[in-house]
Amino acid sequence: MAAPHKLVLLRHGESDHTRANLFCGFGNDSDLSELGVQEATRAGQRMAEAGLTFDMAFTSVLKRAIKTLYLVQEELDCHWIPVVKTWRLNERHYGDLQGLSKTETAQKYGEEQVK
């Protein structure tokens, strides 16, 4: 019997838009914040400490996700593995709310609409 496969899911680190409390999804290619870079690096360190190894990686085409993967690969010393980038892994699309302040949107449309 073949050895079982492991699937590791990791969300990207904090983005600049998230830090600014703005809606950030499919249509907004916000970069990682300084904290997001630290979070991604630490995630890679923890994976290395756990002895995880990978045969391939998947990411969305958003730069915050690609940079998170790159930072994890740096910590694992595995830049050689194949990486599949696909828009199908992008975040949801917020439509007209993209880039708007969550606070202002909650005041205008109600707190329940922002959750």
C-alpha positions as CSV (number, residue, x, y, z in Angstrom):
1,M,0.0,0.0,0.0
2,A,1.3,3.5,-0.9
3,A,2.3,5.9,1.8
4,P,-0.5,8.4,2.6
5,H,-0.1,11.9,1.2
6,K,-0.1,15.0,3.4
7,L,-1.9,18.2,2.5
8,V,-0.7,21.3,4.2
9,L,-2.8,24.5,3.8
10,L,-1.4,27.9,4.7
11,R,-3.0,31.2,4.3
12,H,-0.9,34.1,3.2
13,G,0.5,36.5,5.8
14,E,-1.1,39.8,6.6
15,S,-1.5,42.1,3.6
16,D,-1.1,45.9,3.4
17,H,-4.9,46.2,2.8
18,T,-5.8,44.0,5.7
19,R,-3.6,46.0,7.9
20,A,-5.4,49.2,6.8
21,N,-8.8,47.5,7.5
22,L,-9.7,47.5,3.8
23,F,-11.6,44.9,1.8
24,C,-9.0,42.9,0.0
25,G,-9.8,40.0,-2.2
26,F,-9.6,38.6,-5.8
27,G,-9.5,41.9,-7.5
28,N,-6.9,43.6,-5.3
29,D,-3.3,42.5,-5.5
30,S,-2.2,43.9,-2.2
31,D,1.4,43.1,-1.0
32,L,2.4,41.5,2.3
33,S,2.8,43.9,5.2
34,E,6.0,43.8,7.3
35,L,4.0,41.6,9.8
36,G,2.9,39.4,6.9
37,V,6.5,38.8,5.9
38,Q,7.3,37.9,9.5
39,E,4.3,35.6,9.7
40,A,5.2,33.8,6.4
41,T,8.9,33.4,7.5
42,R,7.8,32.0,10.9
43,A,5.4,29.6,9.2
44,G,8.3,28.3,7.1
45,Q,10.5,27.9,10.2
46,R,7.8,26.0,12.0
47,M,7.3,23.6,9.1
48,A,11.1,23.1,9.0
49,E,11.1,22.4,12.8
50,A,8.3,19.9,12.2
51,G,10.4,18.1,9.6
52,L,7.9,18.7,6.8
53,T,9.0,18.2,3.2
54,F,7.1,18.9,0.0
55,D,7.0,17.5,-3.5
56,M,5.1,20.4,-5.0
57,A,3.3,23.6,-4.0
58,F,0.1,25.4,-5.2
59,T,-0.7,29.1,-4.9
60,S,-3.0,31.7,-6.2
61,V,-1.7,34.3,-8.6
62,L,-1.9,37.1,-6.0
63,K,1.5,38.4,-5.0
64,R,0.8,38.2,-1.3
65,A,0.2,34.4,-1.7
66,I,3.2,33.9,-4.0
67,K,5.5,35.9,-1.6
68,T,4.2,33.8,1.3
69,L,5.1,30.6,-0.6
70,Y,8.5,32.0,-1.5
71,L,9.3,32.9,2.1
72,V,8.2,29.4,3.3
73,Q,10.3,27.8,0.5
74,E,13.3,29.9,1.6
75,E,13.0,28.5,5.2
76,L,12.6,24.9,3.9
77,D,15.3,25.3,1.3
78,C,13.0,23.9,-1.4
79,H,12.9,26.4,-4.2
80,W,13.4,23.5,-6.6
81,I,9.9,22.0,-6.1
82,P,7.3,22.6,-8.9
83,V,4.9,25.4,-8.1
84,V,1.4,25.6,-9.7
85,K,0.0,29.1,-9.8
86,T,-3.7,29.4,-10.6
87,W,-6.4,32.1,-10.3
88,R,-8.7,29.4,-9.0
89,L,-7.0,29.7,-5.6
90,N,-7.5,33.5,-5.5
91,E,-9.7,34.9,-2.7
92,R,-13.3,35.8,-3.1
93,H,-14.2,38.9,-5.0
94,Y,-15.8,41.7,-3.0
95,G,-17.1,43.6,-6.1
96,D,-17.7,47.3,-5.4
97,L,-16.4,46.9,-1.9
98,Q,-12.8,46.1,-3.1
99,G,-10.4,48.6,-1.5
100,L,-13.1,50.3,0.7
101,S,-12.7,50.7,4.5
102,K,-14.6,48.1,6.5
103,T,-15.4,50.7,9.1
104,E,-17.1,53.1,6.7
105,T,-18.8,50.2,4.9
106,A,-20.2,49.0,8.2
107,Q,-21.5,52.4,9.0
108,K,-23.2,52.8,5.6
109,Y,-24.6,49.2,5.2
110,G,-24.7,47.8,8.7
111,E,-22.3,45.7,10.7
112,E,-23.9,42.4,9.6
113,Q,-23.0,43.2,6.0
114,V,-19.3,43.4,6.8
115,K,-18.8,40.2,8.7
